[in-house]
Amino acid sequence: MKKLMIANIKVTDGDLKQLAEARANAVRQALSAKIDPARLLVVPPKLNADGIKDKGKTTRADLSLQ
């Protein structure tokens, strides 16, 4: 059943963007308890690995403080 579901599921770029935004907001909320929320900024997610030149995994989160 699992194989059948995986073979037939449709995941759009919009779905991936929504998931990335939900994760980013969850991290922002968690960090806001310890860091001034004014220093935290959520930027639009990238849906591809363009610009990643190292040999690490392309699934990652980029965090920085202002």
mmCIF file of the N, C-alpha and C atoms, coordinates in Angstrom:
data_MODEL
# 
_entry.id   MODEL 
# 
loop_
_atom_site.group_PDB 
_atom_site.id 
_atom_site.type_symbol 
_atom_site.label_atom_id 
_atom_site.label_alt_id 
_atom_site.label_comp_id 
_atom_site.label_asym_id 
_atom_site.label_entity_id 
_atom_site.label_seq_id 
_atom_site.pdbx_PDB_ins_code 
_atom_site.Cartn_x 
_atom_site.Cartn_y 
_atom_site.Cartn_z 
_atom_site.occupancy 
_atom_site.B_iso_or_equiv 
_atom_site.pdbx_formal_charge 
_atom_site.auth_seq_id 
_atom_site.auth_comp_id 
_atom_site.auth_asym_id 
_atom_site.auth_atom_id 
_atom_site.pdbx_PDB_model_num 
ATOM 1   N N  . MET A 1 1  ? 0.824  -1.182 0.000  1.00 0.00 ? 1  MET A N  1 
ATOM 2   C CA . MET A 1 1  ? 0.000  0.000  0.000  1.00 0.00 ? 1  MET A CA 1 
ATOM 3   C C  . MET A 1 1  ? 0.875  1.255  0.000  1.00 0.00 ? 1  MET A C  1 
ATOM 4   N N  . LYS A 1 2  ? 1.944  1.216  0.802  1.00 0.00 ? 2  LYS A N  1 
ATOM 5   C CA . LYS A 1 2  ? 2.834  2.373  0.879  1.00 0.00 ? 2  LYS A CA 1 
ATOM 6   C C  . LYS A 1 2  ? 3.474  2.650  -0.477 1.00 0.00 ? 2  LYS A C  1 
ATOM 7   N N  . LYS A 1 3  ? 3.939  1.618  -1.151 1.00 0.00 ? 3  LYS A N  1 
ATOM 8   C CA . LYS A 1 3  ? 4.547  1.788  -2.476 1.00 0.00 ? 3  LYS A CA 1 
ATOM 9   C C  . LYS A 1 3  ? 3.547  2.369  -3.462 1.00 0.00 ? 3  LYS A C  1 
ATOM 10  N N  . LEU A 1 4  ? 2.319  1.914  -3.401 1.00 0.00 ? 4  LEU A N  1 
ATOM 11  C CA . LEU A 1 4  ? 1.270  2.418  -4.281 1.00 0.00 ? 4  LEU A CA 1 
ATOM 12  C C  . LEU A 1 4  ? 0.998  3.893  -4.015 1.00 0.00 ? 4  LEU A C  1 
ATOM 13  N N  . MET A 1 5  ? 0.959  4.274  -2.752 1.00 0.00 ? 5  MET A N  1 
ATOM 14  C CA . MET A 1 5  ? 0.735  5.678  -2.410 1.00 0.00 ? 5  MET A CA 1 
ATOM 15  C C  . MET A 1 5  ? 1.882  6.552  -2.899 1.00 0.00 ? 5  MET A C  1 
ATOM 16  N N  . ILE A 1 6  ? 3.119  6.112  -2.677 1.00 0.00 ? 6  ILE A N  1 
ATOM 17  C CA . ILE A 1 6  ? 4.280  6.883  -3.101 1.00 0.00 ? 6  ILE A CA 1 
ATOM 18  C C  . ILE A 1 6  ? 4.319  7.022  -4.617 1.00 0.00 ? 6  ILE A C  1 
ATOM 19  N N  . ALA A 1 7  ? 3.969  5.955  -5.317 1.00 0.00 ? 7  ALA A N  1 
ATOM 20  C CA . ALA A 1 7  ? 3.994  5.986  -6.783 1.00 0.00 ? 7  ALA A CA 1 
ATOM 21  C C  . ALA A 1 7  ? 2.950  6.934  -7.356 1.00 0.00 ? 7  ALA A C  1 
ATOM 22  N N  . ASN A 1 8  ? 1.857  7.164  -6.638 1.00 0.00 ? 8  ASN A N  1 
ATOM 23  C CA . ASN A 1 8  ? 0.754  7.946  -7.194 1.00 0.00 ? 8  ASN A CA 1 
ATOM 24  C C  . ASN A 1 8  ? 0.544  9.315  -6.551 1.00 0.00 ? 8  ASN A C  1 
ATOM 25  N N  . ILE A 1 9  ? 1.381  9.684  -5.603 1.00 0.00 ? 9  ILE A N  1 
ATOM 26  C CA . ILE A 1 9  ? 1.206  10.983 -4.947 1.00 0.00 ? 9  ILE A CA 1 
ATOM 27  C C  . ILE A 1 9  ? 1.744  12.099 -5.841 1.00 0.00 ? 9  ILE A C  1 
ATOM 28  N N  . LYS A 1 10 ? 1.068  13.207 -5.819 1.00 0.00 ? 10 LYS A N  1 
ATOM 29  C CA . LYS A 1 10 ? 1.496  14.383 -6.586 1.00 0.00 ? 10 LYS A CA 1 
ATOM 30  C C  . LYS A 1 10 ? 1.932  15.458 -5.601 1.00 0.00 ? 10 LYS A C  1 
ATOM 31  N N  . VAL A 1 11 ? 3.191  15.847 -5.662 1.00 0.00 ? 11 VAL A N  1 
ATOM 32  C CA . VAL A 1 11 ? 3.727  16.905 -4.811 1.00 0.00 ? 11 VAL A CA 1 
ATOM 33  C C  . VAL A 1 11 ? 4.153  18.045 -5.719 1.00 0.00 ? 11 VAL A C  1 
ATOM 34  N N  . THR A 1 12 ? 3.528  19.191 -5.541 1.00 0.00 ? 12 THR A N  1 
ATOM 35  C CA . THR A 1 12 ? 3.817  20.342 -6.390 1.00 0.00 ? 12 THR A CA 1 
ATOM 36  C C  . THR A 1 12 ? 4.845  21.254 -5.735 1.00 0.00 ? 12 THR A C  1 
ATOM 37  N N  . ASP A 1 13 ? 5.371  22.187 -6.511 1.00 0.00 ? 13 ASP A N  1 
ATOM 38  C CA . ASP A 1 13 ? 6.272  23.200 -5.952 1.00 0.00 ? 13 ASP A CA 1 
ATOM 39  C C  . ASP A 1 13 ? 5.551  24.011 -4.873 1.00 0.00 ? 13 ASP A C  1 
ATOM 40  N N  . GLY A 1 14 ? 4.263  24.249 -5.063 1.00 0.00 ? 14 GLY A N  1 
ATOM 41  C CA . GLY A 1 14 ? 3.483  24.960 -4.065 1.00 0.00 ? 14 GLY A CA 1 
ATOM 42  C C  . GLY A 1 14 ? 3.409  24.202 -2.739 1.00 0.00 ? 14 GLY A C  1 
ATOM 43  N N  . ASP A 1 15 ? 3.286  22.875 -2.834 1.00 0.00 ? 15 ASP A N  1 
ATOM 44  C CA . ASP A 1 15 ? 3.284  22.042 -1.625 1.00 0.00 ? 15 ASP A CA 1 
ATOM 45  C C  . ASP A 1 15 ? 4.625  22.149 -0.899 1.00 0.00 ? 15 ASP A C  1 
ATOM 46  N N  . LEU A 1 16 ? 5.713  22.087 -1.656 1.00 0.00 ? 16 LEU A N  1 
ATOM 47  C CA . LEU A 1 16 ? 7.046  22.174 -1.055 1.00 0.00 ? 16 LEU A CA 1 
ATOM 48  C C  . LEU A 1 16 ? 7.278  23.543 -0.432 1.00 0.00 ? 16 LEU A C  1 
ATOM 49  N N  . LYS A 1 17 ? 6.817  24.585 -1.116 1.00 0.00 ? 17 LYS A N  1 
ATOM 50  C CA . LYS A 1 17 ? 6.972  25.944 -0.592 1.00 0.00 ? 17 LYS A CA 1 
ATOM 51  C C  . LYS A 1 17 ? 6.183  26.107 0.703  1.00 0.00 ? 17 LYS A C  1 
ATOM 52  N N  . GLN A 1 18 ? 4.965  25.586 0.740  1.00 0.00 ? 18 GLN A N  1 
ATOM 53  C CA . GLN A 1 18 ? 4.138  25.680 1.941  1.00 0.00 ? 18 GLN A CA 1 
ATOM 54  C C  . GLN A 1 18 ? 4.785  24.934 3.109  1.00 0.00 ? 18 GLN A C  1 
ATOM 55  N N  . LEU A 1 19 ? 5.347  23.767 2.845  1.00 0.00 ? 19 LEU A N  1 
ATOM 56  C CA . LEU A 1 19 ? 6.030  23.003 3.889  1.00 0.00 ? 19 LEU A CA 1 
ATOM 57  C C  . LEU A 1 19 ? 7.251  23.759 4.411  1.00 0.00 ? 19 LEU A C  1 
ATOM 58  N N  . ALA A 1 20 ? 8.046  24.319 3.489  1.00 0.00 ? 20 ALA A N  1 
ATOM 59  C CA . ALA A 1 20 ? 9.241  25.073 3.885  1.00 0.00 ? 20 ALA A CA 1 
ATOM 60  C C  . ALA A 1 20 ? 8.862  26.288 4.728  1.00 0.00 ? 20 ALA A C  1 
ATOM 61  N N  . GLU A 1 21 ? 7.810  26.989 4.345  1.00 0.00 ? 21 GLU A N  1 
ATOM 62  C CA . GLU A 1 21 ? 7.377  28.168 5.094  1.00 0.00 ? 21 GLU A CA 1 
ATOM 63  C C  . GLU A 1 21 ? 6.865  27.776 6.483  1.00 0.00 ? 21 GLU A C  1 
ATOM 64  N N  . ALA A 1 22 ? 6.139  26.673 6.579  1.00 0.00 ? 22 ALA A N  1 
ATOM 65  C CA . ALA A 1 22 ? 5.639  26.219 7.878  1.00 0.00 ? 22 ALA A CA 1 
ATOM 66  C C  . ALA A 1 22 ? 6.798  25.841 8.793  1.00 0.00 ? 22 ALA A C  1 
ATOM 67  N N  . ARG A 1 23 ? 7.795  25.174 8.247  1.00 0.00 ? 23 ARG A N  1 
ATOM 68  C CA . ARG A 1 23 ? 8.972  24.806 9.046  1.00 0.00 ? 23 ARG A CA 1 
ATOM 69  C C  . ARG A 1 23 ? 9.732  26.045 9.491  1.00 0.00 ? 23 ARG A C  1 
ATOM 70  N N  . ALA A 1 24 ? 9.905  27.000 8.586  1.00 0.00 ? 24 ALA A N  1 
ATOM 71  C CA . ALA A 1 24 ? 10.628 28.229 8.924  1.00 0.00 ? 24 ALA A CA 1 
ATOM 72  C C  . ALA A 1 24 ? 9.902  28.990 10.027 1.00 0.00 ? 24 ALA A C  1 
ATOM 73  N N  . ASN A 1 25 ? 8.592  29.060 9.943  1.00 0.00 ? 25 ASN A N  1 
ATOM 74  C CA . ASN A 1 25 ? 7.833  29.770 10.969 1.00 0.00 ? 25 ASN A CA 1 
ATOM 75  C C  . ASN A 1 25 ? 7.895  29.053 12.316 1.00 0.00 ? 25 ASN A C  1 
ATOM 76  N N  . ALA A 1 26 ? 7.930  27.723 12.298 1.00 0.00 ? 26 ALA A N  1 
ATOM 77  C CA . ALA A 1 26 ? 8.059  26.969 13.544 1.00 0.00 ? 26 ALA A CA 1 
ATOM 78  C C  . ALA A 1 26 ? 9.419  27.225 14.191 1.00 0.00 ? 26 ALA A C  1 
ATOM 79  N N  . VAL A 1 27 ? 10.468 27.273 13.386 1.00 0.00 ? 27 VAL A N  1 
ATOM 80  C CA . VAL A 1 27 ? 11.813 27.553 13.911 1.00 0.00 ? 27 VAL A CA 1 
ATOM 81  C C  . VAL A 1 27 ? 11.865 28.983 14.434 1.00 0.00 ? 27 VAL A C  1 
ATOM 82  N N  . ARG A 1 28 ? 11.289 29.912 13.696 1.00 0.00 ? 28 ARG A N  1 
ATOM 83  C CA . ARG A 1 28 ? 11.272 31.317 14.135 1.00 0.00 ? 28 ARG A CA 1 
ATOM 84  C C  . ARG A 1 28 ? 10.555 31.453 15.471 1.00 0.00 ? 28 ARG A C  1 
ATOM 85  N N  . GLN A 1 29 ? 9.427  30.786 15.615 1.00 0.00 ? 29 GLN A N  1 
ATOM 86  C CA . GLN A 1 29 ? 8.673  30.849 16.860 1.00 0.00 ? 29 GLN A CA 1 
ATOM 87  C C  . GLN A 1 29 ? 9.492  30.275 18.020 1.00 0.00 ? 29 GLN A C  1 
ATOM 88  N N  . ALA A 1 30 ? 10.165 29.156 17.789 1.00 0.00 ? 30 ALA A N  1 
ATOM 89  C CA . ALA A 1 30 ? 10.984 28.542 18.837 1.00 0.00 ? 30 ALA A CA 1 
ATOM 90  C C  . ALA A 1 30 ? 12.154 29.452 19.220 1.00 0.00 ? 30 ALA A C  1 
ATOM 91  N N  . LEU A 1 31 ? 12.810 30.042 18.228 1.00 0.00 ? 31 LEU A N  1 
ATOM 92  C CA . LEU A 1 31 ? 13.946 30.918 18.503 1.00 0.00 ? 31 LEU A CA 1 
ATOM 93  C C  . LEU A 1 31 ? 13.512 32.223 19.164 1.00 0.00 ? 31 LEU A C  1 
ATOM 94  N N  . SER A 1 32 ? 12.288 32.660 18.899 1.00 0.00 ? 32 SER A N  1 
ATOM 95  C CA . SER A 1 32 ? 11.790 33.912 19.470 1.00 0.00 ? 32 SER A CA 1 
ATOM 96  C C  . SER A 1 32 ? 11.732 33.883 20.985 1.00 0.00 ? 32 SER A C  1 
ATOM 97  N N  . ALA A 1 33 ? 11.703 32.689 21.555 1.00 0.00 ? 33 ALA A N  1 
ATOM 98  C CA . ALA A 1 33 ? 11.682 32.571 23.012 1.00 0.00 ? 33 ALA A CA 1 
ATOM 99  C C  . ALA A 1 33 ? 13.035 32.937 23.626 1.00 0.00 ? 33 ALA A C  1 
ATOM 100 N N  . LYS A 1 34 ? 14.095 32.850 22.834 1.00 0.00 ? 34 LYS A N  1 
ATOM 101 C CA . LYS A 1 34 ? 15.445 33.108 23.353 1.00 0.00 ? 34 LYS A CA 1 
ATOM 102 C C  . LYS A 1 34 ? 16.144 34.283 22.684 1.00 0.00 ? 34 LYS A C  1 
ATOM 103 N N  . ILE A 1 35 ? 15.664 34.681 21.525 1.00 0.00 ? 35 ILE A N  1 
ATOM 104 C CA . ILE A 1 35 ? 16.295 35.750 20.752 1.00 0.00 ? 35 ILE A CA 1 
ATOM 105 C C  . ILE A 1 35 ? 15.230 36.802 20.452 1.00 0.00 ? 35 ILE A C  1 
ATOM 106 N N  . ASP A 1 36 ? 15.620 38.055 20.478 1.00 0.00 ? 36 ASP A N  1 
ATOM 107 C CA . ASP A 1 36 ? 14.703 39.147 20.156 1.00 0.00 ? 36 ASP A CA 1 
ATOM 108 C C  . ASP A 1 36 ? 14.101 38.891 18.764 1.00 0.00 ? 36 ASP A C  1 
ATOM 109 N N  . PRO A 1 37 ? 12.781 38.768 18.669 1.00 0.00 ? 37 PRO A N  1 
ATOM 110 C CA . PRO A 1 37 ? 12.149 38.479 17.378 1.00 0.00 ? 37 PRO A CA 1 
ATOM 111 C C  . PRO A 1 37 ? 12.474 39.499 16.284 1.00 0.00 ? 37 PRO A C  1 
ATOM 112 N N  . ALA A 1 38 ? 12.827 40.717 16.657 1.00 0.00 ? 38 ALA A N  1 
ATOM 113 C CA . ALA A 1 38 ? 13.189 41.729 15.666 1.00 0.00 ? 38 ALA A CA 1 
ATOM 114 C C  . ALA A 1 38 ? 14.469 41.365 14.935 1.00 0.00 ? 38 ALA A C  1 
ATOM 115 N N  . ARG A 1 39 ? 15.270 40.485 15.534 1.00 0.00 ? 39 ARG A N  1 
ATOM 116 C CA . ARG A 1 39 ? 16.528 40.064 14.906 1.00 0.00 ? 39 ARG A CA 1 
ATOM 117 C C  . ARG A 1 39 ? 16.343 38.874 13.970 1.00 0.00 ? 39 ARG A C  1 
ATOM 118 N N  . LEU A 1 40 ? 15.146 38.293 13.965 1.00 0.00 ? 40 LEU A N  1 
ATOM 119 C CA . LEU A 1 40 ? 14.884 37.109 13.151 1.00 0.00 ? 40 LEU A CA 1 
ATOM 120 C C  . LEU A 1 40 ? 14.133 37.492 11.892 1.00 0.00 ? 40 LEU A C  1 
ATOM 121 N N  . LEU A 1 41 ? 14.531 36.943 10.793 1.00 0.00 ? 41 LEU A N  1 
ATOM 122 C CA . LEU A 1 41 ? 13.903 37.238 9.512  1.00 0.00 ? 41 LEU A CA 1 
ATOM 123 C C  . LEU A 1 41 ? 13.718 35.932 8.753  1.00 0.00 ? 41 LEU A C  1 
ATOM 124 N N  . VAL A 1 42 ? 12.525 35.696 8.267  1.00 0.00 ? 42 VAL A N  1 
ATOM 125 C CA . VAL A 1 42 ? 12.250 34.517 7.448  1.00 0.00 ? 42 VAL A CA 1 
ATOM 126 C C  . VAL A 1 42 ? 12.254 34.974 5.992  1.00 0.00 ? 42 VAL A C  1 
ATOM 127 N N  . VAL A 1 43 ? 13.092 34.356 5.192  1.00 0.00 ? 43 VAL A N  1 
ATOM 128 C CA . VAL A 1 43 ? 13.171 34.697 3.778  1.00 0.00 ? 43 VAL A CA 1 
ATOM 129 C C  . VAL A 1 43 ? 12.452 33.630 2.960  1.00 0.00 ? 43 VAL A C  1 
ATOM 130 N N  . PRO A 1 44 ? 12.052 33.967 1.747  1.00 0.00 ? 44 PRO A N  1 
ATOM 131 C CA . PRO A 1 44 ? 11.358 32.976 0.915  1.00 0.00 ? 44 PRO A CA 1 
ATOM 132 C C  . PRO A 1 44 ? 12.239 31.733 0.700  1.00 0.00 ? 44 PRO A C  1 
ATOM 133 N N  . PRO A 1 45 ? 11.629 30.565 0.708  1.00 0.00 ? 45 PRO A N  1 
ATOM 134 C CA . PRO A 1 45 ? 12.411 29.332 0.538  1.00 0.00 ? 45 PRO A CA 1 
ATOM 135 C C  . PRO A 1 45 ? 12.894 29.149 -0.891 1.00 0.00 ? 45 PRO A C  1 
ATOM 136 N N  . LYS A 1 46 ? 14.027 28.455 -1.015 1.00 0.00 ? 46 LYS A N  1 
ATOM 137 C CA . LYS A 1 46 ? 14.533 28.038 -2.325 1.00 0.00 ? 46 LYS A CA 1 
ATOM 138 C C  . LYS A 1 46 ? 14.051 26.608 -2.543 1.00 0.00 ? 46 LYS A C  1 
ATOM 139 N N  . LEU A 1 47 ? 13.553 26.322 -3.710 1.00 0.00 ? 47 LEU A N  1 
ATOM 140 C CA . LEU A 1 47 ? 13.049 24.981 -3.991 1.00 0.00 ? 47 LEU A CA 1 
ATOM 141 C C  . LEU A 1 47 ? 14.018 24.151 -4.820 1.00 0.00 ? 47 LEU A C  1 
ATOM 142 N N  . ASN A 1 48 ? 15.244 24.653 -4.966 1.00 0.00 ? 48 ASN A N  1 
ATOM 143 C CA . ASN A 1 48 ? 16.246 23.890 -5.710 1.00 0.00 ? 48 ASN A CA 1 
ATOM 144 C C  . ASN A 1 48 ? 17.595 24.040 -5.010 1.00 0.00 ? 48 ASN A C  1 
ATOM 145 N N  . ALA A 1 49 ? 18.589 23.383 -5.536 1.00 0.00 ? 49 ALA A N  1 
ATOM 146 C CA . ALA A 1 49 ? 19.910 23.392 -4.907 1.00 0.00 ? 49 ALA A CA 1 
ATOM 147 C C  . ALA A 1 49 ? 20.876 24.352 -5.608 1.00 0.00 ? 49 ALA A C  1 
ATOM 148 N N  . ASP A 1 50 ? 20.355 25.273 -6.387 1.00 0.00 ? 50 ASP A N  1 
ATOM 149 C CA . ASP A 1 50 ? 21.226 26.235 -7.073 1.00 0.00 ? 50 ASP A CA 1 
ATOM 150 C C  . ASP A 1 50 ? 22.062 27.007 -6.065 1.00 0.00 ? 50 ASP A C  1 
ATOM 151 N N  . GLY A 1 51 ? 23.330 27.136 -6.334 1.00 0.00 ? 51 GLY A N  1 
ATOM 152 C CA . GLY A 1 51 ? 24.225 27.896 -5.481 1.00 0.00 ? 51 GLY A CA 1 
ATOM 153 C C  . GLY A 1 51 ? 24.891 27.089 -4.386 1.00 0.00 ? 51 GLY A C  1 
ATOM 154 N N  . ILE A 1 52 ? 24.524 25.839 -4.210 1.00 0.00 ? 52 ILE A N  1 
ATOM 155 C CA . ILE A 1 52 ? 25.163 24.991 -3.202 1.00 0.00 ? 52 ILE A CA 1 
ATOM 156 C C  . ILE A 1 52 ? 26.340 24.297 -3.870 1.00 0.00 ? 52 ILE A C  1 
ATOM 157 N N  . LYS A 1 53 ? 27.535 24.690 -3.458 1.00 0.00 ? 53 LYS A N  1 
ATOM 158 C CA . LYS A 1 53 ? 28.734 24.181 -4.118 1.00 0.00 ? 53 LYS A CA 1 
ATOM 159 C C  . LYS A 1 53 ? 29.480 23.138 -3.293 1.00 0.00 ? 53 LYS A C  1 
ATOM 160 N N  . ASP A 1 54 ? 29.166 23.040 -1.998 1.00 0.00 ? 54 ASP A N  1 
ATOM 161 C CA . ASP A 1 54 ? 29.875 22.039 -1.199 1.00 0.00 ? 54 ASP A CA 1 
ATOM 162 C C  . ASP A 1 54 ? 29.289 20.652 -1.472 1.00 0.00 ? 54 ASP A C  1 
ATOM 163 N N  . LYS A 1 55 ? 29.892 19.645 -0.884 1.00 0.00 ? 55 LYS A N  1 
ATOM 164 C CA . LYS A 1 55 ? 29.448 18.278 -1.145 1.00 0.00 ? 55 LYS A CA 1 
ATOM 165 C C  . LYS A 1 55 ? 28.469 17.773 -0.084 1.00 0.00 ? 55 LYS A C  1 
ATOM 166 N N  . GLY A 1 56 ? 27.948 18.693 0.730  1.00 0.00 ? 56 GLY A N  1 
ATOM 167 C CA . GLY A 1 56 ? 26.980 18.319 1.747  1.00 0.00 ? 56 GLY A CA 1 
ATOM 168 C C  . GLY A 1 56 ? 25.605 18.087 1.146  1.00 0.00 ? 56 GLY A C  1 
ATOM 169 N N  . LYS A 1 57 ? 24.673 17.702 1.997  1.00 0.00 ? 57 LYS A N  1 
ATOM 170 C CA . LYS A 1 57 ? 23.306 17.479 1.537  1.00 0.00 ? 57 LYS A CA 1 
ATOM 171 C C  . LYS A 1 57 ? 22.693 18.792 1.071  1.00 0.00 ? 57 LYS A C  1 
ATOM 172 N N  . THR A 1 58 ? 21.840 18.689 0.081  1.00 0.00 ? 58 THR A N  1 
ATOM 173 C CA . THR A 1 58 ? 21.203 19.893 -0.456 1.00 0.00 ? 58 THR A CA 1 
ATOM 174 C C  . THR A 1 58 ? 19.940 20.251 0.317  1.00 0.00 ? 58 THR A C  1 
ATOM 175 N N  . THR A 1 59 ? 19.487 19.371 1.197  1.00 0.00 ? 59 THR A N  1 
ATOM 176 C CA . THR A 1 59 ? 18.357 19.688 2.061  1.00 0.00 ? 59 THR A CA 1 
ATOM 177 C C  . THR A 1 59 ? 18.918 20.297 3.334  1.00 0.00 ? 59 THR A C  1 
ATOM 178 N N  . ARG A 1 60 ? 18.672 21.568 3.531  1.00 0.00 ? 60 ARG A N  1 
ATOM 179 C CA . ARG A 1 60 ? 19.268 22.266 4.669  1.00 0.00 ? 60 ARG A CA 1 
ATOM 180 C C  . ARG A 1 60 ? 18.481 23.508 5.023  1.00 0.00 ? 60 ARG A C  1 
ATOM 181 N N  . ALA A 1 61 ? 18.810 24.041 6.162  1.00 0.00 ? 61 ALA A N  1 
ATOM 182 C CA . ALA A 1 61 ? 18.243 25.311 6.602  1.00 0.00 ? 61 ALA A CA 1 
ATOM 183 C C  . ALA A 1 61 ? 19.396 26.284 6.772  1.00 0.00 ? 61 ALA A C  1 
ATOM 184 N N  . ASP A 1 62 ? 19.226 27.482 6.280  1.00 0.00 ? 62 ASP A N  1 
ATOM 185 C CA . ASP A 1 62 ? 20.234 28.526 6.439  1.00 0.00 ? 62 ASP A CA 1 
ATOM 186 C C  . ASP A 1 62 ? 19.728 29.485 7.512  1.00 0.00 ? 62 ASP A C  1 
ATOM 187 N N  . LEU A 1 63 ? 20.479 29.611 8.592  1.00 0.00 ? 63 LEU A N  1 
ATOM 188 C CA . LEU A 1 63 ? 20.093 30.492 9.684  1.00 0.00 ? 63 LEU A CA 1 
ATOM 189 C C  . LEU A 1 63 ? 21.125 31.586 9.836  1.00 0.00 ? 63 LEU A C  1 
ATOM 190 N N  . SER A 1 64 ? 20.662 32.815 10.088 1.00 0.00 ? 64 SER A N  1 
ATOM 191 C CA . SER A 1 64 ? 21.570 33.910 10.373 1.00 0.00 ? 64 SER A CA 1 
ATOM 192 C C  . SER A 1 64 ? 20.822 34.930 11.228 1.00 0.00 ? 64 SER A C  1 
ATOM 193 N N  . LEU A 1 65 ? 21.568 35.718 11.958 1.00 0.00 ? 65 LEU A N  1 
ATOM 194 C CA . LEU A 1 65 ? 20.992 36.760 12.809 1.00 0.00 ? 65 LEU A CA 1 
ATOM 195 C C  . LEU A 1 65 ? 21.346 38.124 12.246 1.00 0.00 ? 65 LEU A C  1 
ATOM 196 N N  . GLN A 1 66 ? 20.453 39.073 12.448 1.00 0.00 ? 66 GLN A N  1 
ATOM 197 C CA . GLN A 1 66 ? 20.747 40.444 12.028 1.00 0.00 ? 66 GLN A CA 1 
ATOM 198 C C  . GLN A 1 66 ? 21.023 41.284 13.239 1.00 0.00 ? 66 GLN A C  1 
# 
